[in-house]
Amino acid sequence: MLSAKSLFQEIIDDDESFALFCSIAAGGESQGGWENARIAALVPQSERDLAPRIARHGADEDKHGRIFGALMSKRGLAPVPVPPETDYTMLLERGGIGLAHDRLTADKPLSVADIVTYLAHSRVTEQRASEQMELLRKHFADHPDIGRAVKMISNDEDNHLAYCHEELLRFARAGHGRVIQRTLRACALAEIRVYRDVSLAVMDHMGRILGWPRAKSAVLAAGIHAVYAWERVAGWRRMVSLKMPERRDALGGPATTAAEFA
């Protein structure tokens, strides 16, 4: 019987599929770290109080990238090239979601509108990250090899999501509410398409590595399409709602380290 736990267990039990999974994850996290660091450096003067939180967000993402690298090293594995069709971050940027890299590589300060765009994009993508890590935490929190990493990353992603809610609500109170809702909706609808495409690509690569029969791959692909259909009709709405989080000022302190995975 197919389940999320059995599927992921197959992936982590095989060295080649585990290396691909960790390489994809590490690449996305490292890219997110760079993006947040650049945004923190370019925050407009009127929002300089936000810069340390954005920098903390980036430091967490960098840490996650190192953790995935360390998980490979513990098994004597080296990172592998990330297939372009599995590069979630790159595909989101190509879809015009978030701030373009040419904007971040320039030394011109960002505008308040840019910061709102960044936060809306982060609110959507952090929803996905939080949910994915919660699923892994549910099934693998006690796993001897990846349990500590899963719990640490899951907690960080929950912090990131809380921070996005709190800051977007602050900007909404300052008069940006309509722009925020419009941007959130566009980001959510684009993200669910990219997530579907990346999920199909990742499962295709994993299926070839693990020798899945055609019928199994077809069932998994059908499941991915079914999730997309639900998200396209109604599920995207969970990505655009805003509420004050229980975790207040979630990124107000220094980033935690990952020395135990180094």
C-alpha positions in Angstrom: 0.0 0.0 0.0 1.3 3.4 -1.0 1.6 6.0 1.7 3.7 9.1 2.3 5.7 7.3 5.0 6.5 4.2 2.8 7.3 6.3 -0.2 9.8 8.5 1.7 11.2 5.4 3.5 12.1 4.0 0.1 13.9 7.2 -0.9 15.9 7.5 2.3 16.9 3.8 2.3 18.6 4.1 -1.1 21.8 6.0 -1.3 21.3 7.3 -4.9 17.7 8.6 -4.3 18.7 10.0 -0.9 21.5 11.9 -2.4 19.2 13.4 -5.0 16.6 14.3 -2.4 19.1 16.0 -0.2 20.8 17.8 -3.1 17.5 19.2 -4.3 16.6 20.3 -0.8 20.0 21.8 -0.1 20.1 23.7 -3.4 16.7 25.3 -2.7 17.6 26.2 0.9 20.9 27.7 -0.1 19.3 29.8 -2.8 16.7 31.0 -0.3 19.5 32.0 2.1 21.2 34.1 -0.6 18.0 35.8 -1.6 17.1 36.7 2.0 20.6 38.0 2.7 20.4 40.3 -0.4 16.9 41.5 0.6 18.1 42.3 4.1 21.0 44.3 2.7 18.7 46.3 0.4 15.8 47.0 2.8 14.6 50.6 2.4 15.5 53.0 5.2 11.9 53.2 6.3 11.9 49.5 7.0 15.4 49.0 8.5 13.9 47.5 11.6 12.9 44.5 9.5 16.4 43.8 8.2 17.6 41.7 11.1 14.5 39.4 10.8 15.1 39.0 7.0 18.7 38.2 7.7 17.7 35.7 10.4 15.4 34.1 7.8 18.3 33.8 5.4 20.6 32.4 8.0 18.1 29.7 8.8 17.8 28.8 5.1 21.6 28.6 4.8 21.7 26.4 7.9 19.1 24.0 6.4 21.3 23.7 3.3 24.3 22.8 5.4 22.1 20.2 7.3 21.1 18.5 4.1 24.8 18.4 3.1 25.8 17.0 6.4 23.1 14.3 6.1 24.7 13.2 2.9 28.2 13.3 4.4 27.2 11.1 7.3 26.3 8.4 4.7 29.5 9.0 2.7 27.5 10.5 -0.1 28.4 13.5 -2.3 25.9 16.1 -3.6 24.6 15.3 -7.1 23.6 17.8 -9.9 20.0 19.0 -9.5 17.9 18.5 -12.6 16.5 21.9 -13.7 13.0 20.5 -13.8 13.2 19.8 -10.1 14.5 23.3 -9.1 11.5 24.7 -7.3 13.1 28.1 -6.5 14.4 28.7 -10.1 11.0 27.8 -11.6 9.1 30.1 -9.3 11.4 33.0 -10.3 11.0 32.1 -14.0 7.2 32.3 -13.4 7.7 35.9 -12.2 7.0 35.1 -8.5 8.9 37.0 -5.9 11.8 39.4 -6.6 13.9 38.8 -9.7 17.5 38.0 -9.2 18.6 41.0 -11.4 16.8 43.2 -8.9 18.6 41.6 -6.0 22.1 41.7 -7.6 21.8 45.5 -8.1 22.9 47.8 -5.3 19.7 49.9 -5.5 17.6 49.9 -2.3 14.3 48.0 -2.5 11.0 49.8 -2.2 8.3 49.1 0.3 6.3 47.5 -2.5 9.2 45.2 -3.1 9.2 44.2 0.6 5.5 43.5 0.5 6.1 41.3 -2.6 8.9 39.4 -0.9 6.7 38.8 2.2 3.7 37.7 0.2 5.9 35.3 -1.8 7.5 34.0 1.4 4.1 33.5 3.1 3.0 31.2 0.2 6.2 29.2 0.0 6.7 28.9 3.7 3.2 27.5 4.0 4.3 24.7 1.6 7.6 24.2 3.5 5.9 24.1 6.9 3.4 21.5 5.7 6.0 19.3 4.1 8.2 19.4 7.2 5.3 18.7 9.4 4.5 15.6 7.4 8.1 14.4 7.7 8.1 15.3 11.4 5.0 13.2 11.9 6.6 10.1 10.4 10.3 10.5 11.0 10.9 12.6 14.1 12.3 9.6 15.9 14.4 8.3 12.9 18.0 7.7 14.1 19.6 9.4 11.1 17.3 12.2 10.1 15.0 12.8 13.1 16.9 15.7 14.7 17.3 17.4 11.3 13.6 17.1 10.5 12.6 18.5 13.9 15.0 21.5 13.7 14.0 22.4 10.2 10.3 21.9 10.9 10.5 24.3 13.8 12.3 26.9 11.7 9.8 26.7 8.9 7.0 27.3 11.4 8.8 30.3 12.7 9.2 31.6 9.1 5.5 31.2 8.4 4.6 33.0 11.7 6.9 35.9 10.8 5.3 36.3 7.4 1.8 36.4 8.9 2.8 39.0 11.5 4.7 41.3 9.1 2.0 41.1 6.3 -0.6 42.0 8.9 1.5 45.0 9.9 1.7 46.2 6.3 -2.0 45.6 5.8 -2.7 47.9 8.8 -0.5 50.5 7.1 -2.7 50.5 4.0 -1.3 47.8 1.8 -4.1 45.3 2.3 -5.5 45.1 -1.2 -2.0 44.8 -2.8 -1.2 42.1 -0.3 -4.3 40.0 -1.1 -3.8 40.5 -4.9 -0.1 39.5 -4.6 -0.9 36.5 -2.4 -3.5 35.1 -4.8 -1.1 35.4 -7.8 1.7 33.8 -5.9 -0.5 30.9 -4.6 -1.9 30.1 -8.0 1.6 30.1 -9.5 3.1 28.1 -6.7 0.6 25.3 -6.9 1.4 24.8 -10.6 5.2 24.9 -10.0 4.8 22.5 -7.1 2.8 20.1 -9.3 5.4 20.2 -12.0 8.3 19.8 -9.6 6.6 16.9 -7.8 6.0 15.1 -11.1 9.6 15.6 -12.1 11.0 14.4 -8.7 8.8 11.3 -8.7 9.9 10.6 -12.3 13.6 10.7 -11.3 13.0 8.7 -8.1 11.0 6.1 -10.0 13.9 5.5 -12.4 16.4 5.3 -9.6 14.3 2.9 -7.5 13.0 0.9 -10.4 9.3 1.6 -9.7 6.9 -0.3 -12.0 5.0 1.8 -14.5 1.7 1.2 -12.6 3.2 2.6 -9.3 4.5 5.7 -11.1 1.1 6.2 -12.8 -0.7 6.0 -9.4 1.7 8.5 -7.9 1.4 10.9 -10.9 -2.4 10.6 -10.6 -2.2 11.5 -6.9 -0.1 14.6 -7.7 -2.6 15.7 -10.3 -5.4 15.2 -7.9 -3.7 17.3 -5.3 -3.2 20.1 -7.9 -6.9 19.9 -8.9 -8.0 20.3 -5.3 -5.5 23.2 -4.7 -6.6 24.9 -7.9 -10.3 24.8 -6.9 -10.0 25.6 -3.1 -6.8 24.5 -1.5 -4.9 27.7 -2.6 -7.0 29.7 -0.2 -5.1 28.4 2.9 -2.0 30.1 1.4 -3.5 33.6 1.3 -5.3 33.9 4.6 -3.7 36.0 7.3 -4.0 35.7 11.0 -1.9 36.8 14.0 0.3 33.9 14.9 0.7 32.4 18.3 4.5 32.7 17.8 5.0 36.4 18.0 8.3 38.0 16.9 9.4 34.5 15.7 12.5 35.7 14.1 13.4 38.4 16.6 16.5 36.6 18.1 19.7 35.1 16.7 19.6 32.1 14.4 20.1 28.7 16.0 23.2 26.8 14.9 23.5 23.4 13.3 26.9 22.5 14.8 25.7 18.9 15.5 25.3 18.3 11.8 28.5 19.8 10.7 
